Amino acid sequence: MTDLMEALFEYINKVTLQNYLAVDSDYRISSTRRDTWSLEILDHLDEEGRALFDRYEKAAFQEHSCLLEAMFLATVDLCRELNGRLTA
């Protein structure tokens, strides 16, 4: 991504997206459940299991970050395509 695209992605990810999620009750419920359950899981794991769970969460976070970036890039491409059709 270009520097401009990185800046736009950062802004959307940290500001705009949070505004949408703040009013999404399904997101808030799911997020609360995930936080609660992840702590409960840790209570049932030994040291090796906790280390594995930590690696799993890091990989899931990285996967989610890649998904958000891909969605952003797909949206930019769609905007370019629509702009081309509207101005042609």
Secondary structure, 3 states (H helix, E strand, C coil): CCHHHHHHHHHHHHHHHHHHHHCCHHHHHHHHHHHHHHHHHHHCCCHHHHHHHHHHHHHHHHHHHHHHHHHHHHHHHHHHHHHHHHHC
